[in-house]
């Protein structure tokens, strides 16, 4: 079961996906996954609003907003699983599944938290952030995204996983585009962060850092769908 993966195994997979061939083999089987109407509508709406406010092209501050929002579904899954355990504690198999969801959700939350903390530090030296556009609006999106994910998980977990697939696929594409546009520049920029050291990831430069985040997003995307299939 995909959610049984621990942090060490996920970090090993992240490094393996630095190889373009390994990335293609991991990514392509789920590229054409057909998302249900409700999560597709919500996902496209979220991406459209984000592009409208922050632009279609990637940037440090757009990534900061993306990562504030990206943490949310994992928190909502954990909360949903806790709620459902109240009703299914006498069903051992169901309880084990929901406990696995909670464990994976914590790993993914920590991963996304690392993203937003480090990117926030990097953004300070690159772009000027406005309170409304870059702090309040992402929090607004995150609030509604949490409840969308929470309610969808209670109604039909498939819908919540598919919504996350939509958002994480968009995040992957944005990071991949960023590496394409600014790769050589990023290789010359250092990355230093106490939080990154605490997390246990040690990129030599910003290129390696953003490459690892890109890989995280495709792992999150695929994990969401593998829980359904």
Secondary structure, DSSP 8 states (H G I E B T S, - for coil): -GGG--HHHHHHHHHHTTSHHHHHHHHGGGTT----HHHHHHHHHHHHHHHHHH-SS--HHHHHHHHHHHTHHHHHHHHHHHHHHHHHTT-HHHHHHHHHHHHHHHHHHHHHHHHHHHHHHHHHTT----HIIIIIHHHHHHHHHHHHHHHHHHH-HHHHHHHHHHHHHHHHHHHHHHHHHHHHHHHTS----HHHHHHT---SSHHHHHHHHHHHHHHHHHHHHHTT-
